[in-house]
Amino acid sequence: MLDVRRLRLLCDLARLGTIAAVATAHTYTPSAVSQQLSALEREAGLPLLERTGRRVALTAAGRLLVRHAETVLAALEHTDAALAAARAGLTGELRIGAFPSAIRILTPALITLGDRHAALDLQLTELDPADVPATLLDRRLDVGLIQDYDVVPLETGPGLRSVPLLDETVHLAVPTGSAADGLRDVSGDGWILAGAGTLCHTATLRLCAAAGFTPRARHRVDDFGTVLALVAAGQGVALVPQLATGGLPSGVRLLPLPTRRRTRVAFREGAAAHPAVRAFLAALPPLT
């Protein structure tokens, strides 16, 4: 009989690429992961990994087992959802990942869930949307907000589903004294950029590249409230989504761009019917 926990490690190896990354995701040591995968090979009766020095790759049998294991793991999660639905009332944890500017639109849903399901333990974590798919697949989250821009499509990969939440305009934020009318007009300005590797940072670089320039970073800030305060103080220009423009400070002028940012609620395929996930989706406000 194949051990389910070991099957999960093999699937994670196929997704993450290295034993070290799998170990980090599960808070194991690399040697512990290697031992579990070796035990899985003995259970399967076939070599699942090809080892070349310190690197490993899946054999044909390993890839075959991963395809079947993903079906098995999804079926187990479906089973867990069915059992949860058979219980009286919602209990346990619901782990939610959201980017900071979206937390205020989630607050009413969290209040509603707390009122309706007092035994459900809601755990909210701030997380960049680019990190959500991997965190869901690692089972460190149950639901999470993901995003894409016209210029940065997001590929979640197999094993995840999502539903639309919000579609919004992206603005160029400039000081009120600026004569700028579009991106090309601020090619020589200092920019307030998000942290490298975030979706907002990548979107800014790509939009500026399409306009024919590379933005010159003056400040690197992730919090949009701080970004707008810096723009108002004449410290630079920035791209800001509609969601972040509530309570706009004086001294900032917004120029809408022909670019959209879309936010979706993502969850694992097998958890789509889980009553806690369904209750969370039902509690969300209609924002799209």
N, C-alpha and C positions, 0 to 999 in steps of 0.2 A: 504494500500500500504506500502510495506517495504521500509524503508529509506536506500539508498545505503551507505551513510556514516556510518550508524550503522552496516550494513552488513560487511563493511570493518573492523570495530573494532572487530566484532565477529571473523572474519577470523584471525585477528592478535592475538586475545586471544588464539585461537586454536594453532597458530604457536609459540607464545612467552611464553605461559603458565601462566602468571600472569597479573592482572590488572595493577600493578605498571609498568611492562615492556611495556604494551600497552600505558600507559600514557606517559612514557618517549619517546617512538617512535613518538608519535603525539604531544608532548609538551603540553599535557593536564594535569590536576590534576587527581589523581585516582578517586576522587569522581565524577568528570565530566564523566569519562569513565563509571563508575558504573551506573550513571543516564541514559546515552545513551543506555547502554545494557538493563537496566530495561524498557526503552521505547520500545526497539526492542522486548522484550518479550511481551509487551502489543499489539504491532502490530501483532506479530505472533500468539497470543492467546494460547501460550503453554510455559511452563517453559523451558528455554534454558540453565540455569545454576543451578548447585547444589552448595549451599554454606555451607561449614563446617568451622565454626569459621571465620578466615580471608582468607581461601583458597576457590577457586571456581573451578569447573570442568564442562565440557559440559555434558548436558543430551543427551539422544539418539536423541531427537528432535533438540538439538543444533548442534550435529554432522551432522545430515541430512541437516540442513540449511546451515552449512558451506560448504558442498559439492556443493550444488546448488549455494550458493553465490559466490564461486570461479569461477563457470562457468559464472555467471552474470557479475562479475567484469572483467573477461577476455574479454567477449563480448563487454562491454563498452569501453575497451581499443582498441579492434579491430575497433569499431565504430569511436573512436577518430582518429585512424590511417587512416581510410578511408576518413574522413573529411579533415584531413591534406593533404592527397594526392590530394584532389579535389581543394585545394587552389593553387593559382599561386605563386610559390616560397616557400621556407622553411623559417618559422619564429618561434619565441618562443625560448625556452631553450632546450639545450641538455646537460644533466649533466653526466659527465664522471668520473669514479673512476679508478685509476691506481696506481700500486706500483711504487716507485721512479725510479728504474733502467729501467722501461719500458717507462718512459715518453719521453725519447729521440727517441724511435722508433714510438711514437705516434705523435711527432711534425710535421713530413711531412703531416700526415693525417689532423691535425688541420689546417695547412697552406692551404692545398687543399680545405678543407671545408670552411674556411674563405674567400678564393678567389671566390669560386663558389656560396656561399650562404651568402652574407654579412649580411642579416637580421637574420641569425641564431645565437643565443647567446650561445657560447660554454663555458662551465664551467667545468674546470678540478680540481679534488681533489685528493691529495695523500691518498691512503688507502691500508691497508694490504689486500691481496686477501682473507684471512679468513673472513673479515668483509663485503665483497662485496655482497654475497647472501642476507643477512638480510637487507642490505641497499637498494638493488634493490626492495625487497619485501615490504619494508617500503615506497617505492616510493620517496626516497631521491636521487636516481640515476636513470638514464635512461639506461646507458650501463656501464659495469665495467669489469675489467680484473680479472679473477679467475685463480687459479693454482692448480695443484696437483703434487705430486711426486709418484714414484713407491711405496714408503713406506707410503705415506699419501694421499690416495684417497680422493677426495673432493666430498661430496654428497650435491648437491645444493637443493634437495627437489623439490616438485611440484611447478609449476607456473613459472619456468625459463627455458629458452633455451640458448644454447651456440654454438659457432662455433670455430674451431681451429685457433690459431694465430701462436704459436711458440712451437717447441719441441727442447729441448736443453740438452746438457751434463752437469752434475754436477761434479765439480772438488774439490779435496782436495788441498788447498793452504798451502804451507809450505815454510819456509825460504830457500834460495838457498843452505845454508850450511847443511841442513837436509839430512840425509841418508834415510829417510822414503820412502817406496815404496807402502804404502797402509794404510788403517785406523788402522789396528792392531799395526803398527809401531809407531803410535802417541798416543797410549792409555794413556801414562803417561805425555803427554805434556799439557801445558795450552791451553785452547781453547778460541776463540773469538766467542761468541754466540750471536744470535739475541735475541730480547726481548721475554720473556716468553709469550706464547699464540700465537705467530706468526707462520705462516706455516713453515718458514725457521728453527725456533727453534725446532719445533716438528719433522721435517725431520731429523735434525742433531741428536737429541736424539735417534730416531728410528734406524738410520743407525749405530750409535755407539753401540747401544744395540745389533744389529744383529752381530756386530763385537766382542761382548763380553765385553764391558766396558761402563762406564758412563763418559762422558767428564767432565773434571774439568774446570769450568768457570773461566777465568782470566779477561776477559773484556766482556761487553755486549753492542753490537753496532749493529744498524740496517743498517747504510749506508755502502754499499759494498766498496766504495772508501776508507773510513776510515778503514774498515776491512783489505783491502789489504795493506794499509800503515802500519798498526800495524804488519801484518805478515812480511812485508819487514824489519821492525825494530826488528824482532826477538821476538815479544811480544806474539806469540802464533801461532796456526794453525786454519784453518776455512774451512767450506764448502762454495763454491762460484759457482753459475751457470754461464754458458757460457756468458750470456748477460752482466754480470758485469765485464768481464775480458778485455774489451777494454781499451787500454792505461795502460796495466799492468805495475806496477812500477818495477824497477830493484830490485833484492833481493827477488823475489817471484818465486817459482817453482810450476807449476800446475800439479797435478796427476789426470787424468780423471778416474772417477769411473763408474761402470756399473749401473748407476742410471740416470734417466731422469726427468727433470722438464718440465711439459707441461702447457702452458698458453692458455686460451680460452677467447673469448669475450662473456660475458653473458648479457642477457636482459630478461625482462618479456615476457612470452608467448604471451600475448595480444599485445605487442609492436613490434613483429617481422616484421610486415608489415608497421610500421610507416616510412614515407619517411625520417625523420631525422636519424633514426637508420640505415635504409638501405643505406643512403648516407655515414654514418660513416663507415660502413662495407666495402663499395665499395672503400673508400679512403685509407684503410689500405694497407700497403705494403705487398707483398707476402713473408712471412718470414718462413712459416712452412717447 
